[in-house]
């Protein structure tokens, strides 16, 4: 008589259960890996945006107080205070935001010795407002509306922006910039950058 061959119902059920457990583990691993990858991409995007922003602020602020006619004024024995670009800058804040989070400055973009309000606009500034960094438009003051967003909360949220004067060499000044942000949707993923900017025409 031939012996019975094949799988029993119990062995099939055990096999299916083990397969389901392995598949569940693989799916969880894949989901975890995908989330880590998304967090990494968001972090890299935030870092790039912060670096770009800090470079823009630094480049513009370094020119504060520049007056193309400064030498001519000096030869005419005019005091530096006669320049329309003096004082070079002022620090304040938008109401309700952290102190010293708005900076207003100007410089002679078209080198005509006059402080122009229209193209090219020479009354510049940056401020923190509602989790974004904004750029000054049409000579508006720190407490005015109508500034232009430089950052987007879809990429990062700015949690801190501060401008503070630091000790420097005679005839020049320096401004310390501190900026903190976290990636969109990741409040625990915070970065802080700091830079000291030399302002020759302080």
C-alpha positions as CSV (number, residue, x, y, z in Angstrom):
1,X,0.0,0.0,0.0
2,X,1.4,3.5,-1.0
3,X,2.1,6.0,1.8
4,X,0.1,9.3,1.7
5,X,2.2,12.3,0.5
6,X,1.7,16.1,0.6
7,X,1.3,18.9,3.1
8,X,-1.0,18.8,6.0
9,X,-3.4,21.7,6.7
10,X,-1.4,22.6,9.8
11,X,1.9,22.8,7.9
12,X,0.3,25.0,5.3
13,X,-1.2,27.3,8.0
14,X,2.2,27.6,9.7
15,X,3.9,28.4,6.4
16,X,1.4,31.1,5.6
17,X,1.7,32.6,9.1
18,X,5.5,32.8,8.8
19,X,5.3,34.3,5.3
20,X,2.8,37.0,6.6
21,X,5.2,37.8,9.5
22,X,8.1,38.2,7.1
23,X,6.1,40.3,4.7
24,X,4.9,42.6,7.5
25,X,8.5,43.0,8.8
26,X,9.7,43.8,5.3
27,X,7.0,46.4,4.8
28,X,7.7,48.0,8.1
29,X,11.4,48.2,7.3
30,X,10.6,49.7,3.8
31,X,8.3,52.3,5.5
32,X,11.0,53.2,8.0
33,X,13.7,53.5,5.3
34,X,11.4,55.7,3.2
35,X,10.7,58.0,6.2
36,X,14.4,58.3,6.9
37,X,15.0,59.2,3.3
38,X,12.3,61.8,3.3
39,X,13.7,63.4,6.5
40,X,17.1,63.4,5.0
41,X,15.9,65.2,1.8
42,X,13.9,67.7,3.9
43,X,17.0,68.4,6.1
44,X,19.3,68.8,3.1
45,X,16.8,71.2,1.5
46,X,16.6,73.2,4.7
47,X,20.4,73.4,5.0
48,X,20.7,74.6,1.4
49,X,18.0,77.2,1.9
50,X,19.7,78.5,5.1
51,X,23.1,78.7,3.5
52,X,21.6,80.6,0.5
53,X,19.7,82.9,2.8
54,X,22.7,83.6,5.0
55,X,24.9,84.3,2.0
56,X,22.3,86.8,0.6
57,X,22.0,88.6,3.9
58,X,25.8,88.7,4.3
59,X,26.5,90.0,0.8
60,X,23.9,92.8,1.0
61,X,24.7,93.8,4.6
62,X,28.4,94.1,3.9
63,X,27.6,97.0,1.5
64,X,25.6,99.0,4.1
65,X,26.6,102.7,4.2
66,X,28.5,102.7,1.0
67,X,28.5,106.2,-0.7
68,X,30.2,106.5,-4.1
69,X,30.6,110.2,-3.5
70,X,32.3,109.8,-0.1
71,X,35.7,110.8,-1.4
72,X,34.3,113.9,-3.1
73,X,32.6,114.9,0.1
74,X,35.8,114.4,2.0
75,X,37.7,116.6,-0.4
76,X,35.1,119.3,0.0
77,X,35.6,119.0,3.7
78,X,32.0,117.9,4.3
79,X,31.5,115.8,7.4
80,X,30.5,112.1,6.8
81,X,27.2,112.9,8.5
82,X,26.3,114.9,5.3
83,X,26.0,111.6,3.4
84,X,22.5,110.4,2.9
85,X,23.7,106.9,3.6
86,X,24.6,107.7,7.3
87,X,23.8,106.1,9.6
88,X,24.4,102.9,7.6
89,X,21.8,100.8,9.4
90,X,19.3,100.4,12.2
91,X,18.1,97.4,14.1
92,X,14.6,96.9,15.4
93,X,11.9,94.2,15.2
94,X,8.4,93.5,13.9
95,X,5.8,93.8,16.8
96,X,5.5,90.5,18.6
97,X,8.7,89.0,17.1
98,X,12.0,88.5,19.0
99,X,14.1,91.6,19.7
100,X,16.7,92.7,17.1
101,X,15.2,90.6,14.4
102,X,14.8,93.3,11.8
103,X,17.6,95.3,10.2
104,X,17.2,98.3,7.9
105,X,20.2,99.6,5.8
106,X,21.0,101.4,2.6
107,X,23.9,101.8,0.1
108,X,24.6,103.6,-3.1
109,X,23.7,101.0,-5.7
110,X,23.9,103.2,-8.7
111,X,26.8,105.3,-7.4
112,X,25.1,108.7,-7.8
113,X,25.5,109.8,-4.2
114,X,21.8,110.0,-3.6
115,X,19.5,107.8,-1.6
116,X,17.1,106.5,-4.3
117,X,13.7,105.0,-3.3
118,X,13.0,103.5,-6.7
119,X,14.8,101.2,-9.2
120,X,17.4,100.5,-8.1
121,X,15.9,100.6,-4.6
122,X,18.6,101.5,-2.1
123,X,16.6,101.3,1.1
124,X,17.0,97.6,2.0
125,X,16.4,95.3,4.9
126,X,15.6,91.9,6.3
127,X,13.3,90.8,9.1
128,X,11.7,87.9,10.8
129,X,7.9,87.7,10.5
130,X,5.6,84.8,11.2
131,X,8.3,82.1,10.7
132,X,9.7,83.5,7.5
133,X,12.5,85.9,6.6
134,X,11.2,88.9,4.6
135,X,13.0,91.4,2.3
136,X,12.3,95.2,2.6
137,X,10.2,96.7,-0.2
138,X,9.8,100.5,-1.0
139,X,11.5,101.7,2.1
140,X,9.0,100.2,4.5
141,X,9.9,100.2,8.2
142,X,10.1,97.2,10.4
143,X,6.5,97.5,11.7
144,X,5.0,98.0,8.2
145,X,3.3,95.3,6.2
146,X,4.1,94.7,2.5
147,X,7.5,93.1,2.8
148,X,8.4,90.3,0.4
149,X,8.9,86.7,1.6
150,X,12.4,85.2,1.0
151,X,11.6,81.9,2.6
152,X,8.7,79.5,2.5
153,X,7.2,77.4,5.3
154,X,6.9,74.6,2.8
155,X,10.6,74.2,3.1
156,X,11.6,75.6,6.5
157,X,10.3,77.6,9.4
158,X,12.5,80.4,10.8
159,X,12.4,80.3,14.6
160,X,15.0,82.9,15.3
161,X,16.8,85.8,13.6
162,X,19.0,88.3,15.4
163,X,21.3,91.1,14.4
164,X,23.7,92.4,17.0
165,X,26.7,94.8,16.7
166,X,30.0,93.4,17.8
167,X,33.4,95.0,18.6
168,X,35.4,95.9,15.5
169,X,38.3,97.9,14.3
170,X,38.3,101.7,14.2
171,X,36.3,103.2,11.4
172,X,34.4,100.0,10.7
173,X,31.8,98.0,12.4
174,X,30.6,94.4,12.5
175,X,27.3,92.7,12.8
176,X,26.7,89.3,14.2
177,X,23.9,87.3,12.5
178,X,22.2,84.3,14.2
179,X,19.5,82.4,12.4
180,X,17.7,79.3,13.5
181,X,15.2,77.1,11.6
182,X,13.6,73.7,11.4
183,X,12.6,71.7,8.3
184,X,9.0,71.8,7.3
185,X,7.0,69.3,9.4
186,X,10.1,68.4,11.5
187,X,10.1,70.8,14.5
188,X,12.7,68.5,16.2
189,X,15.1,69.0,13.3
190,X,16.5,72.4,14.1
191,X,19.6,74.1,12.8
192,X,21.3,77.3,13.9
193,X,23.8,79.2,11.8
194,X,25.9,82.2,12.9
195,X,28.1,84.6,10.9
196,X,30.0,87.8,11.7
197,X,29.8,90.4,8.9
198,X,32.4,93.2,8.6
199,X,30.7,96.5,7.6
200,X,33.4,98.9,6.2
201,X,31.1,101.9,6.1
202,X,29.5,101.5,9.5
